[in-house]
Amino acid sequence: MSVKDNEKVYFGDEKVSKESKKDGVEDIFSKVSENYDLMNDLMSLGMHRIWKKLFVDSANIKENEIILDLAAGTGDIAKKVADKVSGKTVYVCDQNNEMVEKAKERSLNEGFFNKCNFDVSSAEKLPYEDNFFDQAFISFGFRNFSDKKKALTEIRRVLKAGGNLQILEFSKTKGDVFSRVYDAYNFNIIPKIGELISNDRESYDYLVKSIKTHESQEQILTMMKDCGFTNADYNNLFKGVVAIHKGTK
Ligand SMILES: C[S@@+](CC[C@H](N)C(=O)[O-])C[C@H]1O[C@@H](n2cnc3c(N)ncnc32)[C@H](O)[C@@H]1O
């Protein structure tokens, strides 16, 4: 094991080993998978739908492209991408088996199963060959990765030369007053919604803390450049509540 593998990383607001974070994240997403879609709507007041549409629309997907939806959860991004491609070229990948099963079930119910391939795998070790994808998307998964640089290096490996990575993630807000109101909402309201809907305050407490301790826009930009992405850049949406990061192989 190298020194880097021993580095501690944030899990919520605690520093833990990468292995512990991976296990902790697995537990949390297994627990929240049942009510995940409803909770997303309640917690973001429906805003996540707008952000995800902007995220996918801004990628200029072509009909014949091969696309990776990584940390895909229940497949919100895969569904939007499937509308834009013609073949069975969408790869839905998540390390949590329950989430992948939900994505499968949903794709059958909502008519995009035939466009998708499903894989249970962590971002840090992808089951795909080199230079395979035209584009890769990560929506609200990146902050949960236990080794972000390893994952970025893996994603770059599986992208074709000239292929693009886009990351949509909660980020650092701008403006003191707005940031105070946003923090108050996150720390006081979201865990309560979690308790009411899912009887699970703890998992939603983690989600809020993980937003707070996640890297800033500039730190992620540096990380992407360090991992070899060119044209790396980001856009803030809604005063930095979320940011879209882009980079090219
Ligand atoms: C907040 S959900 C986002 C799901 C979906 N992309 C969306 O935008 O609604 C985060 C997902 O990331 C997955 N995840 C966390 N760490 C991961 C990793 N290292 N590799 C792959 N998936 C991971 C979790 O299992 C979970 O399904």
The ligand as an SDF file (V2000), in Angstrom:
LIG
                    3D

 27 29  0  0  0  0  0  0  0  0999 V2000
  -26.2530   11.1250   -4.8610 C   0  0  0  0  0  0  0  0  0  0  0  0
  -26.2630    9.6780   -5.8500 S   0  0  0  0  0  0  0  0  0  0  0  0
  -26.3680   10.3440   -7.4800 C   0  0  0  0  0  0  0  0  0  0  0  0
  -27.1430    9.4850   -8.4350 C   0  0  0  0  0  0  0  0  0  0  0  0
  -27.4670   10.0820   -9.7950 C   0  0  0  0  0  0  0  0  0  0  0  0
  -26.2640   10.2500  -10.5960 N   0  0  0  0  0  0  0  0  0  0  0  0
  -28.2080   11.3750   -9.6850 C   0  0  0  0  0  0  0  0  0  0  0  0
  -27.6810   12.4020  -10.1030 O   0  0  0  0  0  0  0  0  0  0  0  0
  -29.3330   11.3750   -9.1830 O   0  0  0  0  0  0  0  0  0  0  0  0
  -24.5980    9.1740   -5.7630 C   0  0  0  0  0  0  0  0  0  0  0  0
  -24.3390    7.8050   -6.3360 C   0  0  0  0  0  0  0  0  0  0  0  0
  -22.9320    7.6440   -6.4060 O   0  0  0  0  0  0  0  0  0  0  0  0
  -22.6480    6.2680   -6.1750 C   0  0  0  0  0  0  0  0  0  0  0  0
  -21.2220    6.1880   -5.8180 N   0  0  0  0  0  0  0  0  0  0  0  0
  -20.6360    6.6860   -4.7120 C   0  0  0  0  0  0  0  0  0  0  0  0
  -19.3150    6.4370   -4.7410 N   0  0  0  0  0  0  0  0  0  0  0  0
  -19.0720    5.7730   -5.8900 C   0  0  0  0  0  0  0  0  0  0  0  0
  -17.8950    5.2560   -6.5000 C   0  0  0  0  0  0  0  0  0  0  0  0
  -16.6990    5.3920   -5.9030 N   0  0  0  0  0  0  0  0  0  0  0  0
  -18.0050    4.6540   -7.6940 N   0  0  0  0  0  0  0  0  0  0  0  0
  -19.2030    4.5120   -8.3000 C   0  0  0  0  0  0  0  0  0  0  0  0
  -20.3610    4.9640   -7.7740 N   0  0  0  0  0  0  0  0  0  0  0  0
  -20.2930    5.6100   -6.5880 C   0  0  0  0  0  0  0  0  0  0  0  0
  -23.6050    5.8910   -5.0740 C   0  0  0  0  0  0  0  0  0  0  0  0
  -23.7700    4.5010   -4.9600 O   0  0  0  0  0  0  0  0  0  0  0  0
  -24.8660    6.6420   -5.5100 C   0  0  0  0  0  0  0  0  0  0  0  0
  -25.6980    5.8340   -6.2900 O   0  0  0  0  0  0  0  0  0  0  0  0
  1  2  1  0
  2  3  1  0
  2 10  1  0
  3  4  1  0
  4  5  1  0
  5  6  1  0
  5  7  1  0
  7  8  2  0
  7  9  1  0
 10 11  1  0
 11 12  1  0
 11 26  1  0
 12 13  1  0
 13 14  1  0
 13 24  1  0
 14 15  1  0
 14 23  1  0
 15 16  2  0
 16 17  1  0
 17 18  1  0
 17 23  2  0
 18 19  1  0
 18 20  2  0
 20 21  1  0
 21 22  2  0
 22 23  1  0
 24 25  1  0
 24 26  1  0
 26 27  1  0
M  CHG  2   2   1   9  -1
M  END
$$$$
